[in-house]
Amino acid sequence: MNGAVEFPLDLAELSFLASGDALVRRSILPSGMRVVSEHVPGSRSLTIGYWVAVGSRDEKPGHFGSTHFLEHLLFKGTRSRSALDIAVAFDSVGGEHNAMTAKEYTCYYAKVRDRDLSMAVEVLTDMLTSSLLDPDEFENERGVILEELAMSDDDPADVANERLFEGVFGTHPLGRPIGGSPAAIRDVTRQAVWEHYRANYRPQDLVVTVAGAVDHDVLVAQVTRSLAQAGWDLDEPAPPVARRHGDPAIITQGEALTIVRRPLEQANLFVGVPGLIATDDRRVTMSVLNSIFGGGMSSRLFQEVREKRGLAYSVYSFAPGYSDAGLFGMYAGCTPGKAGQVADLLLSELHRLAEHGVTADEMRRAAGQLSGASALALEDSDTRMSRLGRSEITIGEFADLDEALRRLALVTRDDVQALAAELVAGPVSVAAVGALQDDAFASILSASASTTT
């Protein structure tokens, strides 16, 4: 494989060899459903995922929380299986099954031995197509989700992280919490969740990805048979649902500073600025920047904040990207009285990178870290399955390990410095949870309005 392979939505069949002699095949069926597989030589297991390109950002007023609610409900029983039957099916073969709701997609997945693929297809299909959304189970699960949100609210890092997204993205849907707010979960009705399901769980929305010990033709036959038996009309022609547009959104910053006061031993502190969208060609440059800046124990933040000054135990940076917006964030947990000093230091380190660039040695370390981590991650079929899903739903192309390393080698020191300069030019948002004073961050946000909870 030379270069990335495009995943056009008007090409019914696609097949190619990727690094390590992995065979990638992709089929778009007449119904618009897409099946993507990666056969990995020597594998005896596989991971399968059923994806729909709908996430928390897609919810409309009156439906907030529906995506996360629905993810829970599909495990609660179908016309032919109880919730216990679903659990027993995977436990009996030593498999794993779960789901994840994100801002732009939802995925139901399982990891099993190759011999158990048929069972995994049957059960996941049953869950996706035939969930009862039983009214009693609906109310029970409302309580479970509220407990889940309460657990997250007891984690100050989770609380601060949510406030950071609200600050960076403002009123944009990406600023809303993935799981929904407690108020939204209390208010959402079964009818609203049912409407959300009917609008987004159709053949043309579905992407099935499998990585590991898989035969593509057998997979397609099993998936289509199970969906047809469940009553889905796969004969009605439809194009696959279009990918989200990749144009950067116009984002209006929310509150520049949010402090949630709690009597804690530590302050959990996030500082963030707008980042890159998922399809930006500079995402690999962002990976290098993040590695150098806050991606490991040799990173600048770890060395400066923890090793040299002893101001924090945990300190790092991160850079999520979405279809039309992104974020670059920094985190530290520190003594409340030193939160202002740490916030200043996080931001000043980013400015120092933008002004003075990075060294050749830092570039070598980042290349080694990223290439090694990428290779190790691909030892897991979960990672490969997720790569297929993101390639199909978000990126629109598949880049194997060789292509990823080729792109990594093209990143220059000037590229990293230029991106850092772009980041520091963006509006700064600070979110913190702890026993903090209103003026804790006055030196970096003196002109910003503060919201104190």
Beta strands, then each sheet from edge to edge (+ up, - down):
strand 1: 5-6
strand 2: 13-18
strand 3: 22-28
strand 4: 34-39
strand 5: 45-52
strand 6: 96-101
strand 7: 106-113
strand 8: 206-212
strand 9: 257-261
strand 10: 267-274
strand 11: 315-318
strand 12: 327-334
strand 13: 397-398
strand 14: 429-434
strand 15: 450-452
sheet 1: 1+ 13-
sheet 2: 2+ 3- 4+ 8+ 5- 7+ 6-
sheet 3: 11+ 12- 10+ 14- 9- 15-
end
